[in-house]
Amino acid sequence: MSLKAFHIVFVTASTLLAFGFGAWELNNYFVTGQTQSIVMGVGSLVAGIGLIVYGKAVLKKMKHISYL
C-alpha cells in the first residue's frame, strides 16, 4: 500500500469519525444542555473540515504518485 493510498484511507476514516463524534456530541448537548458537549461537538466538526482540506492538499501534492 502506497503512502497515497494510506492517506486516502486514513483521512477518510478520520473524517467520518470526527463528523460522527461531532454529531453525537451535538445531540448530547440538545438532550443534556452541557456546555462541554457543544464545545466538543463544534470542535470535532471543525476538525472534520480541517481533515477534508488536508486530504485535498495531500492528493493535490501527490498527484504524480500511483495508488499502488
N, CA, C and O atoms as CSV, one atom per row, in Angstrom:
chain,resi,resn,atom,element,x,y,z
A,1,MET,N,N,0.855,-1.167,0.000
A,1,MET,CA,C,0.000,0.000,0.000
A,1,MET,C,C,0.905,1.235,0.000
A,1,MET,O,O,1.800,1.362,0.836
A,2,SER,N,N,0.665,2.116,-0.922
A,2,SER,CA,C,1.489,3.318,-1.028
A,2,SER,C,C,1.079,4.346,0.023
A,2,SER,O,O,0.035,4.230,0.667
A,3,LEU,N,N,1.924,5.341,0.172
A,3,LEU,CA,C,1.634,6.426,1.105
A,3,LEU,C,C,0.357,7.165,0.697
A,3,LEU,O,O,-0.418,7.601,1.549
A,4,LYS,N,N,0.150,7.298,-0.603
A,4,LYS,CA,C,-1.039,7.996,-1.101
A,4,LYS,C,C,-2.308,7.215,-0.747
A,4,LYS,O,O,-3.290,7.797,-0.287
A,5,ALA,N,N,-2.283,5.905,-0.961
A,5,ALA,CA,C,-3.453,5.081,-0.640
A,5,ALA,C,C,-3.708,5.072,0.867
A,5,ALA,O,O,-4.857,5.132,1.306
A,6,PHE,N,N,-2.630,4.997,1.659
A,6,PHE,CA,C,-2.782,5.034,3.108
A,6,PHE,C,C,-3.424,6.343,3.561
A,6,PHE,O,O,-4.305,6.343,4.420
A,7,HIS,N,N,-2.981,7.455,2.981
A,7,HIS,CA,C,-3.549,8.751,3.348
A,7,HIS,C,C,-5.033,8.826,2.997
A,7,HIS,O,O,-5.826,9.351,3.778
A,8,ILE,N,N,-5.406,8.317,1.858
A,8,ILE,CA,C,-6.820,8.350,1.474
A,8,ILE,C,C,-7.659,7.566,2.475
A,8,ILE,O,O,-8.688,8.054,2.942
A,9,VAL,N,N,-7.222,6.354,2.805
A,9,VAL,CA,C,-7.974,5.513,3.741
A,9,VAL,C,C,-8.005,6.148,5.132
A,9,VAL,O,O,-9.066,6.237,5.750
A,10,PHE,N,N,-6.851,6.586,5.623
A,10,PHE,CA,C,-6.764,7.115,6.979
A,10,PHE,C,C,-7.504,8.436,7.128
A,10,PHE,O,O,-8.199,8.641,8.123
A,11,VAL,N,N,-7.371,9.328,6.166
A,11,VAL,CA,C,-8.045,10.625,6.253
A,11,VAL,C,C,-9.559,10.446,6.119
A,11,VAL,O,O,-10.325,11.137,6.791
A,12,THR,N,N,-9.987,9.537,5.269
A,12,THR,CA,C,-11.425,9.267,5.137
A,12,THR,C,C,-12.003,8.717,6.437
A,12,THR,O,O,-13.051,9.173,6.894
A,13,ALA,N,N,-11.328,7.746,7.029
A,13,ALA,CA,C,-11.801,7.174,8.301
A,13,ALA,C,C,-11.792,8.228,9.411
A,13,ALA,O,O,-12.728,8.299,10.207
A,14,SER,N,N,-10.750,9.037,9.463
A,14,SER,CA,C,-10.659,10.076,10.488
A,14,SER,C,C,-11.740,11.136,10.318
A,14,SER,O,O,-12.301,11.620,11.300
A,15,THR,N,N,-12.029,11.493,9.077
A,15,THR,CA,C,-13.073,12.483,8.799
A,15,THR,C,C,-14.440,11.962,9.221
A,15,THR,O,O,-15.217,12.678,9.852
A,16,LEU,N,N,-14.731,10.714,8.871
A,16,LEU,CA,C,-16.011,10.124,9.268
A,16,LEU,C,C,-16.131,10.034,10.786
A,16,LEU,O,O,-17.199,10.282,11.345
A,17,LEU,N,N,-15.042,9.682,11.447
A,17,LEU,CA,C,-15.054,9.605,12.900
A,17,LEU,C,C,-15.271,10.984,13.525
A,17,LEU,O,O,-16.028,11.117,14.486
A,18,ALA,N,N,-14.614,11.999,12.988
A,18,ALA,CA,C,-14.762,13.358,13.530
A,18,ALA,C,C,-16.193,13.862,13.355
A,18,ALA,O,O,-16.767,14.426,14.286
A,19,PHE,N,N,-16.775,13.664,12.169
A,19,PHE,CA,C,-18.151,14.123,11.954
A,19,PHE,C,C,-19.145,13.310,12.780
A,19,PHE,O,O,-20.116,13.859,13.300
A,20,GLY,N,N,-18.909,12.019,12.899
A,20,GLY,CA,C,-19.792,11.177,13.717
A,20,GLY,C,C,-19.758,11.569,15.180
A,20,GLY,O,O,-20.799,11.671,15.829
A,21,PHE,N,N,-18.548,11.790,15.703
A,21,PHE,CA,C,-18.421,12.208,17.098
A,21,PHE,C,C,-19.012,13.592,17.306
A,21,PHE,O,O,-19.646,13.852,18.329
A,22,GLY,N,N,-18.806,14.485,16.337
A,22,GLY,CA,C,-19.367,15.828,16.445
A,22,GLY,C,C,-20.894,15.793,16.484
A,22,GLY,O,O,-21.513,16.499,17.280
A,23,ALA,N,N,-21.495,14.977,15.632
A,23,ALA,CA,C,-22.956,14.851,15.626
A,23,ALA,C,C,-23.454,14.245,16.938
A,23,ALA,O,O,-24.475,14.666,17.482
A,24,TRP,N,N,-22.721,13.254,17.434
A,24,TRP,CA,C,-23.106,12.616,18.692
A,24,TRP,C,C,-23.042,13.614,19.853
A,24,TRP,O,O,-23.941,13.651,20.693
A,25,GLU,N,N,-21.989,14.411,19.897
A,25,GLU,CA,C,-21.858,15.398,20.973
A,25,GLU,C,C,-22.906,16.512,20.851
A,25,GLU,O,O,-23.434,16.971,21.864
A,26,LEU,N,N,-23.211,16.948,19.633
A,26,LEU,CA,C,-24.249,17.968,19.487
A,26,LEU,C,C,-25.605,17.424,19.905
A,26,LEU,O,O,-26.394,18.136,20.525
A,27,ASN,N,N,-25.884,16.170,19.572
A,27,ASN,CA,C,-27.121,15.541,20.033
A,27,ASN,C,C,-27.132,15.458,21.558
A,27,ASN,O,O,-28.165,15.689,22.188
A,28,ASN,N,N,-26.003,15.134,22.140
A,28,ASN,CA,C,-25.891,15.078,23.598
A,28,ASN,C,C,-26.131,16.457,24.212
A,28,ASN,O,O,-26.737,16.564,25.278
A,29,TYR,N,N,-25.663,17.501,23.549
A,29,TYR,CA,C,-25.901,18.863,24.045
A,29,TYR,C,C,-27.390,19.191,24.047
A,29,TYR,O,O,-27.893,19.775,25.006
A,30,PHE,N,N,-28.097,18.819,22.982
A,30,PHE,CA,C,-29.524,19.132,22.912
A,30,PHE,C,C,-30.324,18.344,23.938
A,30,PHE,O,O,-31.392,18.786,24.361
A,31,VAL,N,N,-29.819,17.182,24.344
A,31,VAL,CA,C,-30.506,16.377,25.351
A,31,VAL,C,C,-30.186,16.868,26.762
A,31,VAL,O,O,-31.085,17.021,27.589
A,32,THR,N,N,-28.897,17.115,27.037
A,32,THR,CA,C,-28.494,17.443,28.410
A,32,THR,C,C,-28.250,18.930,28.646
A,32,THR,O,O,-28.405,19.407,29.770
A,33,GLY,N,N,-27.873,19.662,27.613
A,33,GLY,CA,C,-27.594,21.079,27.757
A,33,GLY,C,C,-26.223,21.393,28.338
A,33,GLY,O,O,-25.983,22.519,28.775
A,34,GLN,N,N,-25.324,20.424,28.352
A,34,GLN,CA,C,-23.985,20.643,28.898
A,34,GLN,C,C,-23.126,21.427,27.914
A,34,GLN,O,O,-23.086,21.131,26.720
A,35,THR,N,N,-22.446,22.426,28.442
A,35,THR,CA,C,-21.590,23.275,27.611
A,35,THR,C,C,-20.433,22.481,27.009
A,35,THR,O,O,-20.025,22.729,25.875
A,36,GLN,N,N,-19.917,21.538,27.766
A,36,GLN,CA,C,-18.804,20.718,27.296
A,36,GLN,C,C,-19.170,19.978,26.012
A,36,GLN,O,O,-18.326,19.824,25.129
A,37,SER,N,N,-20.391,19.528,25.898
A,37,SER,CA,C,-20.814,18.776,24.719
A,37,SER,C,C,-20.831,19.639,23.469
A,37,SER,O,O,-20.428,19.181,22.400
A,38,ILE,N,N,-21.289,20.875,23.582
A,38,ILE,CA,C,-21.319,21.729,22.389
A,38,ILE,C,C,-19.907,22.135,21.976
A,38,ILE,O,O,-19.623,22.264,20.785
A,39,VAL,N,N,-19.024,22.336,22.948
A,39,VAL,CA,C,-17.638,22.685,22.623
A,39,VAL,C,C,-16.964,21.526,21.900
A,39,VAL,O,O,-16.304,21.726,20.880
A,40,MET,N,N,-17.127,20.334,22.417
A,40,MET,CA,C,-16.517,19.167,21.781
A,40,MET,C,C,-17.161,18.856,20.440
A,40,MET,O,O,-16.475,18.436,19.508
A,41,GLY,N,N,-18.467,19.056,20.328
A,41,GLY,CA,C,-19.151,18.808,19.072
A,41,GLY,C,C,-18.716,19.755,17.969
A,41,GLY,O,O,-18.424,19.326,16.853
A,42,VAL,N,N,-18.672,21.026,18.275
A,42,VAL,CA,C,-18.239,22.012,17.281
A,42,VAL,C,C,-16.762,21.811,16.957
A,42,VAL,O,O,-16.358,21.930,15.800
A,43,GLY,N,N,-15.959,21.509,17.964
A,43,GLY,CA,C,-14.544,21.248,17.730
A,43,GLY,C,C,-14.322,20.058,16.810
A,43,GLY,O,O,-13.440,20.088,15.952
A,44,SER,N,N,-15.106,19.028,16.983
A,44,SER,CA,C,-14.988,17.852,16.127
A,44,SER,C,C,-15.429,18.159,14.700
A,44,SER,O,O,-14.825,17.665,13.748
A,45,LEU,N,N,-16.461,18.958,14.542
A,45,LEU,CA,C,-16.893,19.332,13.197
A,45,LEU,C,C,-15.840,20.186,12.498
A,45,LEU,O,O,-15.609,20.027,11.299
A,46,VAL,N,N,-15.208,21.080,13.233
A,46,VAL,CA,C,-14.117,21.886,12.681
A,46,VAL,C,C,-12.940,20.989,12.301
A,46,VAL,O,O,-12.316,21.185,11.258
A,47,ALA,N,N,-12.639,20.010,13.147
A,47,ALA,CA,C,-11.561,19.066,12.836
A,47,ALA,C,C,-11.888,18.262,11.578
A,47,ALA,O,O,-10.999,17.997,10.768
A,48,GLY,N,N,-13.144,17.875,11.407
A,48,GLY,CA,C,-13.552,17.155,10.200
A,48,GLY,C,C,-13.366,17.992,8.949
A,48,GLY,O,O,-12.923,17.486,7.917
A,49,ILE,N,N,-13.701,19.262,9.038
A,49,ILE,CA,C,-13.497,20.165,7.901
A,49,ILE,C,C,-12.007,20.329,7.625
A,49,ILE,O,O,-11.586,20.355,6.468
A,50,GLY,N,N,-11.212,20.440,8.683
A,50,GLY,CA,C,-9.766,20.538,8.525
A,50,GLY,C,C,-9.183,19.295,7.879
A,50,GLY,O,O,-8.260,19.395,7.071
A,51,LEU,N,N,-9.704,18.132,8.220
A,51,LEU,CA,C,-9.237,16.888,7.609
A,51,LEU,C,C,-9.580,16.826,6.122
A,51,LEU,O,O,-8.801,16.297,5.329
A,52,ILE,N,N,-10.727,17.356,5.743
A,52,ILE,CA,C,-11.082,17.396,4.324
A,52,ILE,C,C,-10.104,18.299,3.567
A,52,ILE,O,O,-9.631,17.936,2.489
A,53,VAL,N,N,-9.805,19.458,4.122
A,53,VAL,CA,C,-8.853,20.380,3.495
A,53,VAL,C,C,-7.482,19.722,3.388
A,53,VAL,O,O,-6.825,19.816,2.351
A,54,TYR,N,N,-7.047,19.053,4.464
A,54,TYR,CA,C,-5.765,18.359,4.457
A,54,TYR,C,C,-5.737,17.257,3.395
A,54,TYR,O,O,-4.757,17.117,2.663
A,55,GLY,N,N,-6.807,16.486,3.319
A,55,GLY,CA,C,-6.866,15.408,2.334
A,55,GLY,C,C,-6.776,15.921,0.910
A,55,GLY,O,O,-6.082,15.330,0.082
A,56,LYS,N,N,-7.461,17.003,0.616
A,56,LYS,CA,C,-7.378,17.591,-0.720
A,56,LYS,C,C,-5.973,18.091,-1.018
A,56,LYS,O,O,-5.480,17.929,-2.134
A,57,ALA,N,N,-5.325,18.694,-0.030
A,57,ALA,CA,C,-3.960,19.202,-0.233
A,57,ALA,C,C,-2.982,18.054,-0.480
A,57,ALA,O,O,-2.100,18.159,-1.331
A,58,VAL,N,N,-3.139,16.971,0.257
A,58,VAL,CA,C,-2.251,15.816,0.067
A,58,VAL,C,C,-2.463,15.206,-1.303
A,58,VAL,O,O,-1.494,14.874,-1.986
A,59,LEU,N,N,-3.711,15.051,-1.720
A,59,LEU,CA,C,-3.979,14.479,-3.045
A,59,LEU,C,C,-3.425,15.364,-4.155
A,59,LEU,O,O,-2.908,14.865,-5.154
A,60,LYS,N,N,-3.534,16.656,-3.980
A,60,LYS,CA,C,-3.003,17.575,-4.983
A,60,LYS,C,C,-1.475,17.482,-5.043
A,60,LYS,O,O,-0.885,17.501,-6.123
A,61,LYS,N,N,-0.845,17.380,-3.872
A,61,LYS,CA,C,0.605,17.313,-3.827
A,61,LYS,C,C,1.128,15.967,-4.358
A,61,LYS,O,O,2.208,15.916,-4.948
A,62,MET,N,N,0.380,14.896,-4.155
A,62,MET,CA,C,0.825,13.563,-4.566
A,62,MET,C,C,0.157,13.079,-5.840
A,62,MET,O,O,0.023,11.872,-6.038
A,63,LYS,N,N,-0.260,13.976,-6.697
A,63,LYS,CA,C,-0.983,13.559,-7.898
A,63,LYS,C,C,-0.131,12.746,-8.852
A,63,LYS,O,O,-0.677,11.996,-9.661
A,64,HIS,N,N,1.179,12.866,-8.787
A,64,HIS,CA,C,2.059,12.120,-9.675
A,64,HIS,C,C,2.426,10.737,-9.128
A,64,HIS,O,O,3.079,9.967,-9.832
A,65,ILE,N,N,2.026,10.394,-7.892
A,65,ILE,CA,C,2.319,9.100,-7.278
A,65,ILE,C,C,1.140,8.158,-7.506
A,65,ILE,O,O,-0.018,8.555,-7.373
A,66,SER,N,N,1.445,6.898,-7.853
A,66,SER,CA,C,0.372,5.924,-8.109
A,66,SER,C,C,-0.232,5.433,-6.792
A,66,SER,O,O,0.332,5.656,-5.721
A,67,TYR,N,N,-1.361,4.777,-6.879
A,67,TYR,CA,C,-2.054,4.254,-5.706
A,67,TYR,C,C,-1.509,2.927,-5.251
A,67,TYR,O,O,-1.871,2.463,-4.169
A,68,LEU,N,N,-0.650,2.293,-6.031
A,68,LEU,CA,C,-0.106,1.003,-5.662
A,68,LEU,C,C,1.086,1.206,-4.860
A,68,LEU,O,O,1.715,0.237,-4.434
